[in-house]
Amino acid sequence: MSEVLLGILGLLLALLIIFLARYQLLTLRYVLGWIFVAASISASGAFTGIAEPIAEEIGLRPEELFLGVAFFLLLLIAVQLSITASGLTEMLRDVCESYALAEERIRRLEEAASDATPDAPPPSAGVEEEDGPA
């Protein structure tokens, strides 16, 4: 009975991942990782015969062994997500600093240009207006 329950649980997880991927809430590399986890949960019931000797050696049931492997994979995904989030945070900080430096440079250039030619019209006044009908 637990084999069927694990198969249903894995199938429900796979359907959830497909739903999230369809609405573009997950990127492809994460979809593949989560589908692998769902498949390992679903397959854990079918491969209990193969896992029984290993599980007995460790002192677990085969289902517990497969769930432990799936849990380990989830931990690996969580670590990978943490690495990605840290990299994105660093990249965002670099972009914000570059933007602030560019904004400051533009402000200084505009001030220098306005100090050098005080009688010149501002750059947006380059369009000539007509005096009326000719």
KESERO-881158 format. One record per residue: residue in three letters; x, y, z of N, C-alpha, C, O, CB in turn. Coordinates in steps of 0.001 Angstrom, whole numbers, always signed. Atoms other than C-alpha are relative to their C-alpha. Glycine has a CB too. Layout:
N
- ALA,X,Y,Z,X,Y,Z,X,Y,Z,X,Y,Z,X,Y,Z
...
***
This chain:
134
- MET,+817,-1206,+0,+0,+0,+0,+860,+1269,+0,+521,+2255,-655,-929,-1,+1208
- SER,-847,-1182,-54,+2826,+2418,+797,+659,+275,-1350,+976,+1423,-1662,+1064,-165,+1079
- GLU,-572,-199,+1327,+4271,+1816,-2705,-937,+821,-870,-499,+1697,-1615,+299,-1345,-665
- VAL,+992,-731,+788,+1048,+3079,-4265,-89,+1447,+483,-208,+2371,-321,-1386,-687,+89
- LEU,+62,-1347,-565,+953,+6056,-1926,+1198,+833,-444,+1048,+2011,-768,-61,-63,+1532
- LEU,-1185,-718,+463,+4515,+7007,-2850,-106,+334,-1484,+304,+1415,-1907,+1261,-827,+263
- GLY,+197,-263,+1424,+3664,+6683,-6550,-949,+1161,-230,-699,+2010,-1086,-525,-1239,-697
- ILE,+974,-1094,+121,+655,+8981,-6145,+624,+1317,+452,+417,+2355,-176,-1273,-303,+832
- LEU,-663,-1205,-500,+2705,+11458,-4105,+981,+557,-1042,+1019,+1763,-1281,+741,-304,+1320
- GLY,-937,-430,+1034,+5399,+11573,-6785,-713,+559,-1217,-265,+1543,-1806,+886,-1153,-414
- LEU,+779,-483,+1141,+2799,+11994,-9524,-594,+1377,+289,-580,+2252,-576,-1118,-997,-348
- LEU,+552,-1314,-363,+1136,+14879,-7672,+1088,+1079,+0,+852,+2207,-433,-674,-68,+1387
- LEU,-1107,-956,+29,+4512,+16562,-7216,+388,+339,-1434,+642,+1501,-1748,+1212,-559,+755
- ALA,-335,-238,+1414,+5283,+16138,-10931,-1049,+897,-658,-700,+1790,-1429,+109,-1341,-768
- LEU,+1057,-844,+569,+1906,+17650,-11862,+120,+1438,+492,-95,+2377,-274,-1385,-562,+355
- LEU,-194,-1347,-540,+2559,+20610,-9565,+1161,+700,-701,+1068,+1883,-1027,+253,-57,+1519
- ILE,-1168,-579,+662,+5965,+21175,-11159,-342,+370,-1441,+64,+1427,-1922,+1193,-984,+35
- ILE,+407,-299,+1378,+4476,+20985,-14663,-902,+1231,-30,-776,+2067,-924,-727,-1213,-633
- PHE,+874,-1173,-94,+1801,+23508,-13641,+831,+1270,+192,+593,+2276,-476,-1008,-164,+1164
- LEU,-846,-1165,-253,+4453,+25896,-12283,+854,+346,-1222,+1094,+1519,-1507,+899,-254,+1213
- ALA,-806,-247,+1206,+6562,+25474,-15417,-855,+585,-1108,-401,+1452,-1855,+669,-1298,-484
- ARG,+893,-491,+1054,+3586,+26083,-17689,-290,+1490,+160,-418,+2212,-829,-1312,-789,+9
- TYR,+240,-1421,-259,+2953,+29450,-16030,+1311,+765,+216,+1307,+1880,+738,-908,+164,+1224
- GLN,-1332,-600,-11,+6697,+30215,-16204,+401,+526,+1378,+1003,+1593,+1496,+62,+1122,-1006
- LEU,-414,-350,-1355,+7172,+30331,-12440,+1298,-703,+381,+1923,-361,+1385,-1099,-355,+997
- LEU,-1261,+710,-192,+10140,+27928,-12676,+749,-38,-1322,+138,-176,-2382,-238,-1437,+543
- THR,-794,+126,+1216,+12994,+27884,-15154,+242,-1479,-287,+6,-2338,+562,+1346,+767,+130
- LEU,-141,+1377,+452,+13851,+24752,-17102,+941,-812,+873,+651,-1973,+1160,+484,-24,-1418
- ARG,-944,+798,-787,+16844,+23708,-15015,-594,-399,+1340,-297,-1483,+1843,+1298,+773,+218
- TYR,+642,+372,-1253,+14774,+23790,-11831,-1127,-994,-234,-1357,-1884,+585,-531,+1237,+712
- VAL,+1053,+955,+341,+11898,+21990,-13513,+604,-1395,-124,+42,-2361,+392,-715,+408,-1318
- LEU,-638,+1310,+175,+14268,+19176,-14486,+420,-598,+1345,+245,-1795,+1573,+1223,+123,-924
- GLY,-390,+493,-1324,+15617,+18894,-10949,-1186,-485,+808,-1131,-1552,+1418,+722,+1080,+767
- TRP,+1180,+389,-763,+12172,+18802,-9371,-706,-1206,-610,-1242,-2043,+115,-964,+1164,+95
- ILE,+599,+1185,+639,+10865,+16319,-11937,+802,-1243,+373,+228,-2310,+591,-53,+167,-1552
- PHE,-826,+1127,-426,+13819,+14083,-11064,-354,-429,+1424,-421,-1624,+1715,+1490,+366,-88
- VAL,+400,+323,-1378,+12839,+14294,-7384,-1360,-701,-2,-1547,-1698,+695,-55,+1287,+876
- ALA,+1328,+618,+67,+9202,+13498,-8237,+91,-1415,-559,-585,-2319,-69,-949,+850,-864
- ALA,-157,+1338,+580,+10277,+10548,-10391,+639,-954,+997,+263,-2125,+1059,+844,+63,-1280
- SER,-623,+881,-987,+12495,+9195,-7632,-983,-383,+1101,-936,-1501,+1614,+1231,+672,+610
- ILE,+1026,+331,-989,+9599,+9400,-5179,-982,-1015,-589,-1349,-1983,+77,-751,+1277,+462
- SER,+933,+922,+637,+7265,+7683,-7638,+620,-1374,-209,-42,-2393,-7,-468,+563,-1329
- ALA,-661,+1269,+287,+9803,+5005,-8535,+409,-746,+1261,+738,-1930,+1200,+1212,+237,-860
- SER,-442,+658,-1229,+10637,+4268,-4924,-862,-1214,+330,-356,-2202,+863,-27,+985,+1163
- GLY,+864,+1154,-243,+7633,+1959,-4656,+300,-1154,-936,+202,-2313,-532,-1445,+397,-138
- ALA,-256,+1051,+982,+8551,+41,-7807,+1346,-678,+224,+1511,-1845,-129,-57,+575,-1401
- PHE,-1342,+556,-168,+12196,-490,-6839,+292,-463,+1419,+1449,-504,+1835,+1018,+1015,-403
- THR,-237,+455,-1373,+11689,-1755,-3310,+783,-1302,+35,+1541,-1536,+976,-1322,-177,+733
- GLY,-739,+1264,+32,+13045,-5176,-4317,+1494,+217,-133,+2282,-518,+462,-489,-864,-1140
- ILE,-1420,-308,+171,+16354,-3667,-5381,+554,+656,+1254,+1701,+418,+1631,+217,+914,-1217
- ALA,-478,-766,-1146,+16578,-1429,-2345,-60,-782,+1307,+531,-358,+2299,-801,+1262,+135
- GLU,+158,+738,-1260,+15659,-4082,+245,+1330,-429,+614,+1518,-234,+1815,-861,-1220,-228
- PRO,-1269,+388,-640,+19195,-5476,+734,+781,+1197,+549,+1380,+1119,+1622,+870,-753,-994
- ILE,-716,-1195,-460,+20677,-1988,+1001,-680,+563,+1245,-17,+935,+2213,+58,+1077,-1121
- ALA,+743,-559,-1132,+17926,-809,+3342,+171,-864,+1243,+316,-339,+2347,-1491,+134,-348
- GLU,-191,+882,-1164,+18271,-3878,+5580,+1387,+174,+603,+1560,+124,+1821,-213,-1469,-397
- GLU,-1368,-213,-490,+22001,-3288,+5810,+84,+1267,+842,+803,+1313,+1840,+989,+84,-1177
- ILE,-6,-1272,-726,+21351,+278,+6970,-945,-41,+1192,-764,+707,+2153,-385,+1149,-932
- GLY,+983,+86,-1073,+18427,-704,+9183,-1247,+817,-285,-1892,+1312,+639,+613,+454,+1295
- LEU,+1173,-773,+410,+15659,+1031,+7201,-909,-873,-863,-523,-1953,-1311,+422,+1283,-773
- ARG,+875,+607,+1007,+12679,+39,+5116,+377,+584,-1356,+930,+1682,-1408,-1524,+252,+326
- PRO,-359,-521,+1331,+13134,+447,+1331,-638,+1359,-308,-5,+2211,-931,-411,-996,-1066
- GLU,+666,-1278,+249,+10590,+3286,+1205,+714,+1132,+721,+854,+2236,+194,-1466,-63,+441
- GLU,-720,-1018,-759,+12473,+5145,+3894,+1323,+343,-674,+1746,+1499,-681,+246,-475,+1436
- LEU,-1253,-239,+709,+15693,+4721,+1949,-224,+910,-1200,+522,+1868,-1402,+625,-1326,-449
- PHE,+281,-838,+1162,+14162,+6174,-1211,-407,+1412,+405,+4,+2382,-232,-1093,-630,-848
- LEU,+370,-1336,-470,+12591,+9043,+704,+1220,+749,+539,+1315,+1967,+391,-1085,-97,+1087
- GLY,-1227,-624,-464,+15954,+9705,+2321,+837,+519,-1165,+1402,+1611,-1098,+809,-986,+826
- VAL,-727,-440,+1192,+17590,+9872,-1102,-686,+1227,-604,-24,+2190,-990,+87,-1145,-1047
- ALA,+743,-1147,+534,+14816,+12201,-2317,+213,+1233,+877,+351,+2345,+367,-1507,-329,-101
- PHE,-245,-1117,-912,+15299,+14354,+787,+1393,+576,-220,+1571,+1794,-208,-164,-450,+1463
- PHE,-1359,-460,+278,+19042,+14521,+88,+25,+815,-1287,+702,+1841,-1354,+973,-1195,-101
- LEU,+68,-759,+1248,+18273,+15654,-3466,-646,+1362,+226,-220,+2357,-360,-779,-784,-1063
- LEU,+628,-1285,-327,+15980,+18349,-2070,+995,+932,+697,+1012,+2135,+439,-1238,-218,+895
- LEU,-1025,-814,-647,+18811,+19540,+140,+997,+541,-1013,+1411,+1697,-923,+727,-811,+1065
- LEU,-908,-466,+1045,+21104,+19716,-2883,-630,+1130,-814,+44,+2097,-1168,+389,-1160,-922
- ILE,+698,-1056,+738,+18486,+21775,-4728,-48,+1276,+836,+140,+2371,+306,-1434,-451,-382
- ALA,+37,-1181,-872,+18152,+24098,-1721,+1356,+690,+47,+1422,+1919,+26,-436,-394,+1419
- VAL,-1340,-592,+4,+21932,+24610,-1614,+253,+707,-1330,+786,+1816,-1359,+1082,-1084,+253
- GLN,-192,-610,+1314,+21991,+25280,-5355,-804,+1288,-122,-319,+2264,-695,-398,-980,-1111
- LEU,+815,-1218,+15,+19161,+27805,-4968,+639,+1100,+846,+576,+2275,+484,-1417,-300,+510
- SER,-681,-987,-840,+21084,+29525,-2177,+1197,+598,-732,+1451,+1799,-643,+453,-637,+1323
- ILE,-1135,-494,+777,+24147,+29775,-4407,-486,+955,-1086,+109,+2011,-1302,+788,-1174,-626
- THR,+556,-857,+1051,+22024,+31216,-7226,-481,+1326,+573,-216,+2384,+2,-1154,-710,-718
- ALA,+503,-1232,-618,+20337,+33723,-4911,+1154,+892,+444,+1083,+2112,+298,-908,-329,+1200
- SER,-1157,-799,-411,+23704,+34823,-3517,+658,+662,-1205,+1045,+1829,-1140,+1022,-874,+745
- GLY,-583,-575,+1212,+25071,+35325,-7027,-840,+1120,-562,-307,+2137,-1007,+181,-1063,-1047
- LEU,+894,-1048,+502,+22016,+37318,-8077,+38,+1235,+893,-46,+2359,+398,-1436,-527,-101
- THR,-106,-1132,-911,+22286,+39487,-4966,+1274,+787,-271,+1252,+2018,-290,-31,-477,+1456
- GLU,-1270,-664,+314,+25931,+40242,-5759,-92,+734,-1331,+399,+1856,-1457,+1151,-1020,-37
- MET,+153,-633,+1307,+25063,+40984,-9386,-872,+1251,+108,-568,+2269,-514,-608,-991,-1011
- LEU,+881,-1157,-186,+22241,+43327,-8318,+742,+1134,+689,+567,+2299,+332,-1244,-390,+814
- ARG,-796,-1024,-686,+24603,+45154,-5961,+953,+675,-987,+1090,+1899,-976,+795,-622,+1179
- ASP,-913,-568,+999,+27122,+45613,-8795,-734,+920,-970,-233,+1993,-1308,+701,-1118,-776
- VAL,+782,-817,+938,+24431,+46940,-11149,-433,+1302,+667,-361,+2366,+52,-1239,-781,-505
- CYS,+420,-1212,-721,+23131,+49379,-8515,+1173,+958,+200,+1019,+2169,+47,-611,-371,+1363
- GLU,-1167,-861,-166,+26637,+50659,-7809,+407,+640,-1322,+747,+1823,-1356,+1168,-794,+579
- SER,-342,-551,+1319,+27358,+51088,-11533,-992,+1080,-412,-600,+2109,-963,+32,-1117,-1061
- TYR,+1028,-982,+324,+24065,+52921,-12005,+217,+1287,+791,+119,+2383,+240,-1397,-571,+283
- ALA,-215,-1193,-829,+24793,+55264,-9089,+1230,+779,-468,+1210,+2010,-495,+159,-397,+1481
- LEU,-1196,-677,+495,+28285,+56012,-10418,-265,+689,-1339,+200,+1808,-1558,+1152,-997,-141
- ALA,+324,-608,+1293,+26961,+56660,-13941,-899,+1220,+186,-721,+2236,-486,-684,-1027,-923
- GLU,+898,-1132,-266,+24213,+58910,-12586,+785,+1193,+559,+538,+2338,+179,-1117,-417,+991
- GLU,-833,-1066,-566,+26758,+60899,-10575,+870,+635,-1084,+1019,+1856,-1120,+887,-552,+1140
- ARG,-838,-525,+1086,+29033,+61249,-13620,-822,+867,-950,-363,+1928,-1373,+663,-1156,-778
- ILE,+871,-790,+887,+26141,+62466,-15792,-359,+1322,+657,-372,+2359,-7,-1287,-786,-353
- ARG,+330,-1230,-717,+25159,+64995,-13117,+1171,+976,-30,+978,+2171,-256,-392,-312,+1451
- ARG,-1188,-868,+34,+28740,+66333,-12953,+238,+557,-1397,+592,+1727,-1542,+1242,-770,+472
- LEU,-183,-475,+1373,+28972,+66541,-16755,-1023,+1074,-357,-691,+2055,-1022,-105,-1168,-985
- GLU,+1032,-1007,+263,+25682,+68439,-16936,+321,+1305,+722,+135,+2387,+166,-1383,-519,+434
- GLU,-381,-1207,-732,+26868,+70849,-14239,+1171,+702,-674,+1180,+1929,-780,+358,-343,+1448
- ALA,-1164,-585,+675,+30192,+71368,-16045,-415,+641,-1312,+102,+1698,-1674,+1081,-1067,-250
- ALA,+458,-567,+1270,+28400,+71960,-19339,-800,+1274,+236,-675,+2216,-546,-848,-1022,-773
- SER,+790,-1201,-261,+26009,+74497,-17814,+875,+1133,+542,+578,+2305,+313,-1129,-312,+990
- ASP,-927,-1028,-482,+28889,+76315,-16074,+842,+570,-1140,+1189,+1751,-1108,+914,-577,+1086
- ALA,-857,-439,+1110,+30917,+76532,-19308,-741,+919,-954,-136,+1853,-1482,+537,-1202,-763
- THR,+793,-816,+928,+28116,+78046,-21429,-1299,+420,+679,-2340,-200,+464,-298,-779,-1319
- PRO,+1204,-403,-724,+25669,+79934,-19196,-1079,+596,-900,-2255,+511,-546,+361,+992,+1064
- ASP,+1003,-628,+860,+23926,+81765,-22114,-593,-960,-1021,-1558,-615,-1702,+606,+1176,-715
- ALA,+495,+959,+994,+23400,+78644,-24245,-1336,-579,+467,-1555,-768,+1663,+1037,-1141,-238
- PRO,+1283,+594,-384,+19891,+77193,-24352,+208,-1424,+506,+1180,-2079,+129,-985,+8,-1193
- PRO,-127,+1375,-493,+19325,+73913,-22508,-127,-992,-1160,-705,-650,-2192,-1074,-294,+1083
- PRO,+15,+979,+1087,+19706,+70735,-24611,-1389,-328,-518,-1523,-680,-1690,+656,-1254,+453
- SER,+1353,+333,+463,+15941,+70170,-24787,-613,+1127,-825,-1652,+926,-1455,-901,-312,+1190
- ALA,+544,-1132,+749,+15403,+73611,-26372,+576,+69,-1405,+556,+1145,-2002,+274,+1302,+737
- GLY,-599,+22,+1321,+17082,+72587,-29647,-1014,+68,-1123,-618,+285,-2268,+822,-1224,-154
- VAL,+1045,-36,+1026,+13748,+72520,-31536,-457,+1444,-171,-848,+2092,+800,-1206,-928,+379
- GLU,+413,-1376,+249,+12925,+75836,-33163,-1509,+78,-129,-2145,-784,-735,+672,+552,-1264
- GLU,+1442,-192,+64,+9417,+77151,-32775,-321,+964,-1156,+460,+1865,-1462,-552,+548,+1362
- GLU,+441,-896,+1077,+7538,+78811,-35616,-665,+1216,+614,-1293,+1130,+1669,-975,-723,-979
- ASP,+573,-1240,-532,+6447,+82425,-35158,-1478,+131,-337,-2138,+1042,+164,+757,+1202,-539
- GLY,+1406,-92,+369,+3063,+81823,-36642,-172,-291,-1482,+756,-774,-2130,-562,+1386,+343
- PRO,+217,+291,+1419,+1501,+81526,-40084,+806,+948,-864,+932,+2130,-544,-1490,+98,-355
- ALA,-826,-821,+878,+3667,+82797,-42896,-748,+505,-1174,-184,+1214,-2007,+1176,-753,-465
***
